[in-house]
């Protein structure tokens, strides 16, 4: 009986952390892209990228490269899936859909569907580290 109660408290603690995190949004993350492979568009995407998901399950997303605005739009989170809608006039013209995983301070993306090569390559290049 004592073991069940302890396990229940541990599970509820993890759930509380997830709910608290969601209440404040995923947060702001950073990754560095370097290289000359196709995944970096042969060096064209090189730089320090930040992405900011400030609100809990949907809202505006801000993307910067080396501190300068580099895109954005809107996002909607449903479970572990995120749908990104580009802002009008941006380089991406279609929505993108991703599985995402937040483990500690590390955020990773896996493409479900996205025809925008730059967005796909930037998000999935490697892990993103939470700032602050």
N, CA, C and O atoms as a GROMACS GRO file, in nm:
protein
  528
    1UNK      N    1   0.083  -0.119   0.000
    1UNK     CA    2   0.000   0.000   0.000
    1UNK      C    3   0.088   0.126   0.000
    1UNK      O    4   0.063   0.219  -0.076
    2UNK      N    5   0.192   0.127   0.085
    2UNK     CA    6   0.280   0.242   0.095
    2UNK      C    7   0.351   0.266  -0.039
    2UNK      O    8   0.372   0.380  -0.080
    3UNK      N    9   0.387   0.156  -0.107
    3UNK     CA   10   0.454   0.165  -0.237
    3UNK      C   11   0.363   0.232  -0.341
    3UNK      O   12   0.410   0.313  -0.420
    4UNK      N   13   0.236   0.197  -0.341
    4UNK     CA   14   0.140   0.256  -0.435
    4UNK      C   15   0.125   0.406  -0.411
    4UNK      O   16   0.120   0.485  -0.506
    5UNK      N   17   0.117   0.445  -0.286
    5UNK     CA   18   0.103   0.587  -0.253
    5UNK      C   19   0.226   0.664  -0.300
    5UNK      O   20   0.214   0.771  -0.358
    6UNK      N   21   0.346   0.609  -0.275
    6UNK     CA   22   0.469   0.675  -0.317
    6UNK      C   23   0.473   0.689  -0.468
    6UNK      O   24   0.507   0.795  -0.520
    7UNK      N   25   0.440   0.583  -0.540
    7UNK     CA   26   0.437   0.587  -0.686
    7UNK      C   27   0.337   0.691  -0.734
    7UNK      O   28   0.365   0.765  -0.828
    8UNK      N   29   0.222   0.696  -0.672
    8UNK     CA   30   0.119   0.794  -0.708
    8UNK      C   31   0.167   0.936  -0.689
    8UNK      O   32   0.140   1.023  -0.773
    9UNK      N   33   0.238   0.962  -0.579
    9UNK     CA   34   0.292   1.096  -0.554
    9UNK      C   35   0.395   1.132  -0.660
    9UNK      O   36   0.396   1.246  -0.708
   10UNK      N   37   0.481   1.039  -0.697
   10UNK     CA   38   0.583   1.066  -0.799
   10UNK      C   39   0.516   1.097  -0.933
   10UNK      O   40   0.554   1.193  -0.999
   11UNK      N   41   0.418   1.017  -0.973
   11UNK     CA   42   0.348   1.040  -1.100
   11UNK      C   43   0.279   1.175  -1.097
   11UNK      O   44   0.285   1.250  -1.195
   12UNK      N   45   0.212   1.208  -0.987
   12UNK     CA   46   0.144   1.336  -0.977
   12UNK      C   47   0.243   1.452  -0.980
   12UNK      O   48   0.210   1.558  -1.031
   13UNK      N   49   0.362   1.435  -0.928
   13UNK     CA   50   0.464   1.540  -0.931
   13UNK      C   51   0.506   1.568  -1.074
   13UNK      O   52   0.519   1.685  -1.112
   14UNK      N   53   0.529   1.463  -1.153
   14UNK     CA   54   0.565   1.482  -1.294
   14UNK      C   55   0.453   1.552  -1.369
   14UNK      O   56   0.479   1.640  -1.452
   15UNK      N   57   0.328   1.515  -1.342
   15UNK     CA   58   0.215   1.578  -1.408
   15UNK      C   59   0.206   1.725  -1.371
   15UNK      O   60   0.176   1.809  -1.456
   16UNK      N   61   0.232   1.758  -1.245
   16UNK     CA   62   0.229   1.897  -1.201
   16UNK      C   63   0.335   1.980  -1.271
   16UNK      O   64   0.310   2.095  -1.307
   17UNK      N   65   0.455   1.924  -1.289
   17UNK     CA   66   0.562   1.995  -1.361
   17UNK      C   67   0.519   2.021  -1.504
   17UNK      O   68   0.537   2.132  -1.554
   18UNK      N   69   0.461   1.923  -1.572
   18UNK     CA   70   0.416   1.940  -1.709
   18UNK      C   71   0.308   2.046  -1.720
   18UNK      O   72   0.311   2.129  -1.811
   19UNK      N   73   0.213   2.044  -1.627
   19UNK     CA   74   0.104   2.142  -1.629
   19UNK      C   75   0.159   2.282  -1.602
   19UNK      O   76   0.119   2.378  -1.668
   20UNK      N   77   0.249   2.295  -1.507
   20UNK     CA   78   0.308   2.425  -1.475
   20UNK      C   79   0.387   2.479  -1.595
   20UNK      O   80   0.380   2.598  -1.625
   21UNK      N   81   0.460   2.391  -1.663
   21UNK     CA   82   0.536   2.432  -1.779
   21UNK      C   83   0.442   2.479  -1.890
   21UNK      O   84   0.467   2.581  -1.954
   22UNK      N   85   0.336   2.405  -1.910
   22UNK     CA   86   0.240   2.441  -2.014
   22UNK      C   87   0.172   2.574  -1.982
   22UNK      O   88   0.141   2.650  -2.074
   23UNK      N   89   0.148   2.602  -1.854
   23UNK     CA   90   0.081   2.725  -1.816
   23UNK      C   91   0.163   2.847  -1.853
   23UNK      O   92   0.107   2.952  -1.881
   24UNK      N   93   0.295   2.834  -1.855
   24UNK     CA   94   0.381   2.946  -1.890
   24UNK      C   95   0.433   2.936  -2.032
   24UNK      O   96   0.512   3.021  -2.073
   25UNK      N   97   0.393   2.839  -2.108
   25UNK     CA   98   0.444   2.818  -2.242
   25UNK      C   99   0.568   2.730  -2.238
   25UNK      O  100   0.625   2.706  -2.131
   26UNK      N  101   0.610   2.682  -2.353
   26UNK     CA  102   0.731   2.600  -2.360
   26UNK      C  103   0.854   2.681  -2.323
   26UNK      O  104   0.944   2.631  -2.255
   27UNK      N  105   0.859   2.806  -2.368
   27UNK     CA  106   0.971   2.892  -2.336
   27UNK      C  107   1.052   2.930  -2.459
   27UNK      O  108   1.006   2.917  -2.573
   28UNK      N  109   1.173   2.976  -2.432
   28UNK     CA  110   1.263   3.022  -2.537
   28UNK      C  111   1.381   2.926  -2.545
   28UNK      O  112   1.439   2.887  -2.443
   29UNK      N  113   1.416   2.886  -2.669
   29UNK     CA  114   1.519   2.786  -2.692
   29UNK      C  115   1.619   2.835  -2.796
   29UNK      O  116   1.589   2.924  -2.876
   30UNK      N  117   1.738   2.775  -2.793
   30UNK     CA  118   1.843   2.814  -2.886
   30UNK      C  119   1.915   2.691  -2.940
   30UNK      O  120   1.931   2.591  -2.872
   31UNK      N  121   1.959   2.702  -3.066
   31UNK     CA  122   2.043   2.600  -3.127
   31UNK      C  123   2.143   2.668  -3.218
   31UNK      O  124   2.121   2.780  -3.264
   32UNK      N  125   2.253   2.601  -3.244
   32UNK     CA  126   2.355   2.654  -3.335
   32UNK      C  127   2.366   2.561  -3.454
   32UNK      O  128   2.381   2.440  -3.440
   33UNK      N  129   2.356   2.620  -3.572
   33UNK     CA  130   2.367   2.545  -3.696
   33UNK      C  131   2.500   2.580  -3.762
   33UNK      O  132   2.532   2.697  -3.782
   34UNK      N  133   2.576   2.476  -3.795
   34UNK     CA  134   2.705   2.495  -3.861
   34UNK      C  135   2.730   2.379  -3.955
   34UNK      O  136   2.693   2.265  -3.927
   35UNK      N  137   2.792   2.408  -4.067
   35UNK     CA  138   2.830   2.300  -4.157
   35UNK      C  139   2.806   2.332  -4.302
   35UNK      O  140   2.754   2.438  -4.338
   36UNK      N  141   2.844   2.238  -4.385
   36UNK     CA  142   2.830   2.260  -4.528
   36UNK      C  143   2.746   2.151  -4.595
   36UNK      O  144   2.752   2.132  -4.716
   37UNK      N  145   2.669   2.079  -4.514
   37UNK     CA  146   2.586   1.971  -4.569
   37UNK      C  147   2.455   2.026  -4.625
   37UNK      O  148   2.423   2.143  -4.610
   38UNK      N  149   2.382   1.938  -4.689
   38UNK     CA  150   2.251   1.975  -4.742
   38UNK      C  151   2.157   2.018  -4.629
   38UNK      O  152   2.073   2.105  -4.648
   39UNK      N  153   2.171   1.958  -4.510
   39UNK     CA  154   2.084   1.989  -4.397
   39UNK      C  155   2.102   2.134  -4.351
   39UNK      O  156   2.012   2.190  -4.289
   40UNK      N  157   2.217   2.196  -4.380
   40UNK     CA  158   2.240   2.336  -4.345
   40UNK      C  159   2.227   2.425  -4.468
   40UNK      O  160   2.266   2.542  -4.467
   41UNK      N  161   2.170   2.368  -4.576
   41UNK     CA  162   2.161   2.438  -4.704
   41UNK      C  163   2.300   2.486  -4.745
   41UNK      O  164   2.318   2.597  -4.794
   42UNK      N  165   2.398   2.396  -4.724
   42UNK     CA  166   2.539   2.419  -4.762
   42UNK      C  167   2.596   2.544  -4.696
   42UNK      O  168   2.668   2.622  -4.758
   43UNK      N  169   2.560   2.562  -4.568
   43UNK     CA  170   2.612   2.673  -4.488
   43UNK      C  171   2.522   2.796  -4.486
   43UNK      O  172   2.544   2.886  -4.406
   44UNK      N  173   2.421   2.802  -4.571
   44UNK     CA  174   2.332   2.918  -4.577
   44UNK      C  175   2.254   2.939  -4.446
   44UNK      O  176   2.219   3.052  -4.413
   45UNK      N  177   2.226   2.831  -4.373
   45UNK     CA  178   2.149   2.842  -4.248
   45UNK      C  179   2.237   2.856  -4.124
   45UNK      O  180   2.186   2.862  -4.012
   46UNK      N  181   2.368   2.862  -4.143
   46UNK     CA  182   2.460   2.871  -4.029
   46UNK      C  183   2.426   2.991  -3.941
   46UNK      O  184   2.390   3.099  -3.989
   47UNK      N  185   2.438   2.970  -3.812
   47UNK     CA  186   2.416   3.078  -3.717
   47UNK      C  187   2.356   3.027  -3.588
   47UNK      O  188   2.332   2.908  -3.572
   48UNK      N  189   2.333   3.120  -3.496
   48UNK     CA  190   2.268   3.090  -3.369
   48UNK      C  191   2.122   3.127  -3.382
   48UNK      O  192   2.088   3.244  -3.404
   49UNK      N  193   2.036   3.028  -3.368
   49UNK     CA  194   1.892   3.045  -3.386
   49UNK      C  195   1.823   3.039  -3.250
   49UNK      O  196   1.860   2.958  -3.165
   50UNK      N  197   1.723   3.123  -3.230
   50UNK     CA  198   1.637   3.115  -3.112
   50UNK      C  199   1.492   3.109  -3.157
   50UNK      O  200   1.453   3.168  -3.258
   51UNK      N  201   1.413   3.036  -3.080
   51UNK     CA  202   1.270   3.026  -3.106
   51UNK      C  203   1.200   3.045  -2.972
   51UNK      O  204   1.245   2.994  -2.869
   52UNK      N  205   1.091   3.120  -2.973
   52UNK     CA  206   1.021   3.154  -2.850
   52UNK      C  207   0.874   3.115  -2.860
   52UNK      O  208   0.798   3.169  -2.940
   53UNK      N  209   0.835   3.019  -2.775
   53UNK     CA  210   0.696   2.975  -2.762
   53UNK      C  211   0.648   3.025  -2.626
   53UNK      O  212   0.655   2.952  -2.527
   54UNK      N  213   0.599   3.149  -2.621
   54UNK     CA  214   0.574   3.215  -2.493
   54UNK      C  215   0.441   3.179  -2.426
   54UNK      O  216   0.429   3.191  -2.304
   55UNK      N  217   0.344   3.135  -2.502
   55UNK     CA  218   0.212   3.109  -2.444
   55UNK      C  219   0.186   2.958  -2.437
   55UNK      O  220   0.252   2.881  -2.508
   56UNK      N  221   0.093   2.915  -2.353
   56UNK     CA  222   0.077   2.772  -2.323
   56UNK      C  223   0.057   2.676  -2.441
   56UNK      O  224   0.143   2.592  -2.465
   57UNK      N  225  -0.052   2.687  -2.514
   57UNK     CA  226  -0.080   2.586  -2.616
   57UNK      C  227  -0.097   2.642  -2.756
   57UNK      O  228  -0.108   2.566  -2.852
   58UNK      N  229  -0.098   2.773  -2.768
   58UNK     CA  230  -0.106   2.836  -2.899
   58UNK      C  231  -0.066   2.982  -2.886
   58UNK      O  232  -0.072   3.040  -2.778
   59UNK      N  233  -0.027   3.039  -2.997
   59UNK     CA  234   0.011   3.180  -2.995
   59UNK      C  235   0.111   3.211  -3.104
   59UNK      O  236   0.128   3.134  -3.198
   60UNK      N  237   0.176   3.325  -3.088
   60UNK     CA  238   0.276   3.366  -3.185
   60UNK      C  239   0.410   3.303  -3.151
   60UNK      O  240   0.447   3.289  -3.034
   61UNK      N  241   0.482   3.264  -3.255
   61UNK     CA  242   0.616   3.211  -3.239
   61UNK      C  243   0.712   3.311  -3.302
   61UNK      O  244   0.687   3.364  -3.410
   62UNK      N  245   0.822   3.337  -3.232
   62UNK     CA  246   0.924   3.429  -3.282
   62UNK      C  247   1.051   3.350  -3.310
   62UNK      O  248   1.092   3.267  -3.229
   63UNK      N  249   1.112   3.375  -3.425
   63UNK     CA  250   1.235   3.308  -3.464
   63UNK      C  251   1.338   3.414  -3.497
   63UNK      O  252   1.311   3.508  -3.572
   64UNK      N  253   1.459   3.399  -3.440
   64UNK     CA  254   1.568   3.491  -3.471
   64UNK      C  255   1.691   3.412  -3.512
   64UNK      O  256   1.709   3.296  -3.476
   65UNK      N  257   1.775   3.479  -3.589
   65UNK     CA  258   1.904   3.422  -3.630
   65UNK      C  259   2.010   3.526  -3.598
   65UNK      O  260   2.004   3.639  -3.648
   66UNK      N  261   2.105   3.488  -3.516
   66UNK     CA  262   2.210   3.580  -3.472
   66UNK      C  263   2.151   3.709  -3.416
   66UNK      O  264   2.205   3.818  -3.437
   67UNK      N  265   2.039   3.697  -3.344
   67UNK     CA  266   1.975   3.810  -3.278
   67UNK      C  267   1.883   3.893  -3.366
   67UNK      O  268   1.819   3.986  -3.316
   68UNK      N  269   1.875   3.863  -3.493
   68UNK     CA  270   1.790   3.938  -3.586
   68UNK      C  271   1.664   3.859  -3.619
   68UNK      O  272   1.670   3.737  -3.632
   69UNK      N  273   1.548   3.927  -3.634
   69UNK     CA  274   1.426   3.856  -3.672
   69UNK      C  275   1.447   3.774  -3.799
   69UNK      O  276   1.502   3.822  -3.898
   70UNK      N  277   1.402   3.648  -3.795
   70UNK     CA  278   1.423   3.559  -3.909
   70UNK      C  279   1.298   3.481  -3.945
   70UNK      O  280   1.305   3.385  -4.022
   71UNK      N  281   1.186   3.519  -3.891
   71UNK     CA  282   1.064   3.448  -3.923
   71UNK      C  283   0.973   3.440  -3.804
   71UNK      O  284   1.002   3.494  -3.697
   72UNK      N  285   0.865   3.374  -3.824
   72UNK     CA  286   0.768   3.359  -3.718
   72UNK      C  287   0.635   3.319  -3.775
   72UNK      O  288   0.624   3.275  -3.890
   73UNK      N  289   0.536   3.334  -3.695
   73UNK     CA  290   0.401   3.296  -3.734
   73UNK      C  291   0.324   3.257  -3.610
   73UNK      O  292   0.336   3.319  -3.505
   74UNK      N  293   0.244   3.153  -3.624
   74UNK     CA  294   0.164   3.105  -3.512
   74UNK      C  295   0.186   2.956  -3.492
   74UNK      O  296   0.225   2.885  -3.584
   75UNK      N  297   0.161   2.911  -3.369
   75UNK     CA  298   0.171   2.769  -3.339
   75UNK      C  299   0.052   2.724  -3.257
   75UNK      O  300  -0.009   2.802  -3.184
   76UNK      N  301   0.020   2.596  -3.272
   76UNK     CA  302  -0.085   2.531  -3.192
   76UNK      C  303  -0.028   2.397  -3.148
   76UNK      O  304   0.023   2.320  -3.228
   77UNK      N  305  -0.039   2.371  -3.017
   77UNK     CA  306   0.009   2.245  -2.960
   77UNK      C  307  -0.111   2.159  -2.923
   77UNK      O  308  -0.207   2.206  -2.860
   78UNK      N  309  -0.105   2.032  -2.963
   78UNK     CA  310  -0.205   1.934  -2.925
   78UNK      C  311  -0.130   1.808  -2.884
   78UNK      O  312  -0.078   1.736  -2.969
   79UNK      N  313  -0.125   1.782  -2.755
   79UNK     CA  314  -0.046   1.669  -2.706
   79UNK      C  315   0.100   1.693  -2.735
   79UNK      O  316   0.157   1.792  -2.689
   80UNK      N  317   0.163   1.603  -2.810
   80UNK     CA  318   0.304   1.619  -2.845
   80UNK      C  319   0.321   1.660  -2.992
   80UNK      O  320   0.427   1.642  -3.051
   81UNK      N  321   0.214   1.716  -3.048
   81UNK     CA  322   0.218   1.762  -3.188
   81UNK      C  323   0.207   1.914  -3.191
   81UNK      O  324   0.126   1.973  -3.120
   82UNK      N  325   0.288   1.975  -3.275
   82UNK     CA  326   0.284   2.120  -3.293
   82UNK      C  327   0.261   2.150  -3.440
   82UNK      O  328   0.328   2.096  -3.528
   83UNK      N  329   0.164   2.238  -3.467
   83UNK     CA  330   0.138   2.285  -3.602
   83UNK      C  331   0.182   2.430  -3.611
   83UNK      O  332   0.142   2.513  -3.529
   84UNK      N  333   0.265   2.460  -3.711
   84UNK     CA  334   0.318   2.594  -3.730
   84UNK      C  335   0.257   2.655  -3.856
   84UNK      O  336   0.256   2.593  -3.963
   85UNK      N  337   0.205   2.775  -3.843
   85UNK     CA  338   0.148   2.849  -3.955
   85UNK      C  339   0.236   2.971  -3.978
   85UNK      O  340   0.253   3.051  -3.886
   86UNK      N  341   0.291   2.988  -4.097
   86UNK     CA  342   0.382   3.100  -4.120
   86UNK      C  343   0.309   3.233  -4.123
   86UNK      O  344   0.190   3.241  -4.153
   87UNK      N  345   0.385   3.340  -4.092
   87UNK     CA  346   0.326   3.473  -4.103
   87UNK      C  347   0.318   3.513  -4.250
   87UNK      O  348   0.401   3.469  -4.330
   88UNK      N  349   0.220   3.593  -4.286
   88UNK     CA  350   0.207   3.636  -4.425
   88UNK      C  351   0.334   3.708  -4.472
   88UNK      O  352   0.393   3.787  -4.398
   89UNK      N  353   0.374   3.679  -4.593
   89UNK     CA  354   0.492   3.744  -4.650
   89UNK      C  355   0.624   3.678  -4.616
   89UNK      O  356   0.728   3.721  -4.665
   90UNK      N  357   0.621   3.574  -4.533
   90UNK     CA  358   0.744   3.504  -4.497
   90UNK      C  359   0.789   3.409  -4.606
   90UNK      O  360   0.719   3.390  -4.706
   91UNK      N  361   0.905   3.348  -4.586
   91UNK     CA  362   0.958   3.258  -4.689
   91UNK      C  363   0.880   3.125  -4.695
   91UNK      O  364   0.872   3.064  -4.801
   92UNK      N  365   0.824   3.081  -4.583
   92UNK     CA  366   0.741   2.960  -4.583
   92UNK      C  367   0.598   2.999  -4.616
   92UNK      O  368   0.546   3.098  -4.564
   93UNK      N  369   0.536   2.922  -4.701
   93UNK     CA  370   0.399   2.954  -4.746
   93UNK      C  371   0.294   2.856  -4.694
   93UNK      O  372   0.174   2.884  -4.702
   94UNK      N  373   0.338   2.742  -4.640
   94UNK     CA  374   0.246   2.638  -4.596
   94UNK      C  375   0.267   2.605  -4.450
   94UNK      O  376   0.370   2.639  -4.392
   95UNK      N  377   0.170   2.538  -4.390
   95UNK     CA  378   0.182   2.492  -4.251
   95UNK      C  379   0.281   2.378  -4.242
   95UNK      O  380   0.303   2.306  -4.339
   96UNK      N  381   0.339   2.362  -4.125
   96UNK     CA  382   0.424   2.247  -4.097
   96UNK      C  383   0.377   2.180  -3.970
   96UNK      O  384   0.329   2.247  -3.878
   97UNK      N  385   0.389   2.048  -3.964
   97UNK     CA  386   0.344   1.973  -3.847
   97UNK      C  387   0.459   1.888  -3.795
   97UNK      O  388   0.528   1.820  -3.871
   98UNK      N  389   0.479   1.893  -3.663
   98UNK     CA  390   0.593   1.826  -3.600
   98UNK      C  391   0.552   1.756  -3.471
   98UNK      O  392   0.464   1.802  -3.399
   99UNK      N  393   0.619   1.644  -3.444
   99UNK     CA  394   0.617   1.586  -3.309
   99UNK      C  395   0.729   1.660  -3.237
   99UNK      O  396   0.836   1.684  -3.293
  100UNK      N  397   0.704   1.698  -3.111
  100UNK     CA  398   0.810   1.759  -3.034
  100UNK      C  399   0.821   1.689  -2.900
  100UNK      O  400   0.726   1.629  -2.850
  101UNK      N  401   0.941   1.698  -2.844
  101UNK     CA  402   0.965   1.636  -2.714
  101UNK      C  403   1.049   1.731  -2.631
  101UNK      O  404   1.155   1.776  -2.674
  102UNK      N  405   1.001   1.761  -2.511
  102UNK     CA  406   1.075   1.842  -2.416
  102UNK      C  407   1.124   1.750  -2.306
  102UNK      O  408   1.044   1.693  -2.231
  103UNK      N  409   1.254   1.737  -2.295
  103UNK     CA  410   1.314   1.652  -2.194
  103UNK      C  411   1.411   1.738  -2.113
  103UNK      O  412   1.519   1.773  -2.160
  104UNK      N  413   1.370   1.772  -1.991
  104UNK     CA  414   1.450   1.865  -1.912
  104UNK      C  415   1.450   2.000  -1.981
  104UNK      O  416   1.344   2.062  -1.998
  105UNK      N  417   1.568   2.046  -2.020
  105UNK     CA  418   1.582   2.176  -2.088
  105UNK      C  419   1.609   2.160  -2.238
  105UNK      O  420   1.650   2.254  -2.304
  106UNK      N  421   1.586   2.038  -2.290
  106UNK     CA  422   1.616   2.009  -2.429
  106UNK      C  423   1.487   1.983  -2.507
  106UNK      O  424   1.405   1.900  -2.468
  107UNK      N  425   1.472   2.055  -2.618
  107UNK     CA  426   1.356   2.043  -2.705
  107UNK      C  427   1.402   1.986  -2.840
  107UNK      O  428   1.497   2.036  -2.899
  108UNK      N  429   1.332   1.882  -2.887
  108UNK     CA  430   1.364   1.826  -3.019
  108UNK      C  431   1.236   1.818  -3.102
  108UNK      O  432   1.125   1.807  -3.050
  109UNK      N  433   1.256   1.824  -3.233
  109UNK     CA  434   1.146   1.818  -3.328
  109UNK      C  435   1.167   1.704  -3.425
  109UNK      O  436   1.280   1.675  -3.465
  110UNK      N  437   1.058   1.638  -3.463
  110UNK     CA  438   1.059   1.536  -3.567
  110UNK      C  439   0.947   1.570  -3.664
  110UNK      O  440   0.832   1.588  -3.623
  111UNK      N  441   0.980   1.578  -3.792
  111UNK     CA  442   0.883   1.621  -3.893
  111UNK      C  443   0.773   1.518  -3.913
  111UNK      O  444   0.800   1.399  -3.931
  112UNK      N  445   0.649   1.563  -3.910
  112UNK     CA  446   0.535   1.484  -3.952
  112UNK      C  447   0.510   1.516  -4.099
  112UNK      O  448   0.504   1.427  -4.184
  113UNK      N  449   0.496   1.647  -4.128
  113UNK     CA  450   0.483   1.693  -4.266
  113UNK      C  451   0.519   1.841  -4.272
  113UNK      O  452   0.475   1.920  -4.189
  114UNK      N  453   0.599   1.878  -4.370
  114UNK     CA  454   0.636   2.017  -4.390
  114UNK      C  455   0.703   2.031  -4.526
  114UNK      O  456   0.807   1.970  -4.551
  115UNK      N  457   0.643   2.112  -4.612
  115UNK     CA  458   0.701   2.133  -4.745
  115UNK      C  459   0.802   2.248  -4.745
  115UNK      O  460   0.869   2.270  -4.845
  116UNK      N  461   0.812   2.322  -4.634
  116UNK     CA  462   0.908   2.433  -4.625
  116UNK      C  463   1.043   2.378  -4.578
  116UNK      O  464   1.062   2.348  -4.460
  117UNK      N  465   1.135   2.364  -4.672
  117UNK     CA  466   1.265   2.302  -4.644
  117UNK      C  467   1.343   2.377  -4.538
  117UNK      O  468   1.399   2.315  -4.447
  118UNK      N  469   1.349   2.510  -4.546
  118UNK     CA  470   1.426   2.587  -4.448
  118UNK      C  471   1.373   2.564  -4.307
  118UNK      O  472   1.452   2.536  -4.216
  119UNK      N  473   1.243   2.577  -4.286
  119UNK     CA  474   1.184   2.558  -4.153
  119UNK      C  475   1.213   2.417  -4.102
  119UNK      O  476   1.252   2.398  -3.987
  120UNK      N  477   1.194   2.319  -4.190
  120UNK     CA  478   1.217   2.179  -4.152
  120UNK      C  479   1.364   2.159  -4.112
  120UNK      O  480   1.392   2.096  -4.010
  121UNK      N  481   1.456   2.210  -4.191
  121UNK     CA  482   1.598   2.192  -4.161
  121UNK      C  483   1.641   2.264  -4.035
  121UNK      O  484   1.722   2.213  -3.958
  122UNK      N  485   1.587   2.383  -4.012
  122UNK     CA  486   1.622   2.459  -3.891
  122UNK      C  487   1.570   2.388  -3.766
  122UNK      O  488   1.645   2.369  -3.671
  123UNK      N  489   1.443   2.350  -3.766
  123UNK     CA  490   1.384   2.289  -3.647
  123UNK      C  491   1.443   2.152  -3.614
  123UNK      O  492   1.460   2.118  -3.498
  124UNK      N  493   1.474   2.075  -3.717
  124UNK     CA  494   1.519   1.936  -3.692
  124UNK      C  495   1.671   1.920  -3.699
  124UNK      O  496   1.720   1.807  -3.687
  125UNK      N  497   1.746   2.028  -3.716
  125UNK     CA  498   1.892   2.018  -3.728
  125UNK      C  499   1.952   1.945  -3.607
  125UNK      O  500   2.038   1.859  -3.623
  126UNK      N  501   1.909   1.980  -3.491
  126UNK     CA  502   1.961   1.918  -3.369
  126UNK      C  503   1.879   1.964  -3.250
  126UNK      O  504   1.776   2.030  -3.267
  127UNK      N  505   1.922   1.932  -3.132
  127UNK     CA  506   1.845   1.971  -3.012
  127UNK      C  507   1.851   2.122  -2.989
  127UNK      O  508   1.948   2.189  -3.024
  128UNK      N  509   1.744   2.171  -2.929
  128UNK     CA  510   1.733   2.311  -2.888
  128UNK      C  511   1.746   2.314  -2.735
  128UNK      O  512   1.686   2.232  -2.667
  129UNK      N  513   1.823   2.408  -2.682
  129UNK     CA  514   1.845   2.419  -2.538
  129UNK      C  515   1.766   2.538  -2.484
  129UNK      O  516   1.771   2.648  -2.539
  130UNK      N  517   1.694   2.514  -2.375
  130UNK     CA  518   1.611   2.620  -2.315
  130UNK      C  519   1.700   2.728  -2.257
  130UNK      O  520   1.802   2.700  -2.194
  131UNK      N  521   1.661   2.852  -2.279
  131UNK     CA  522   1.733   2.968  -2.226
  131UNK      C  523   1.666   3.014  -2.098
  131UNK      O  524   1.545   2.998  -2.082
  132UNK      N  525   1.743   3.071  -2.011
  132UNK     CA  526   1.689   3.131  -1.889
  132UNK      C  527   1.651   3.041  -1.782
  132UNK      O  528   1.604   3.086  -1.677
   0.00000   0.00000   0.00000
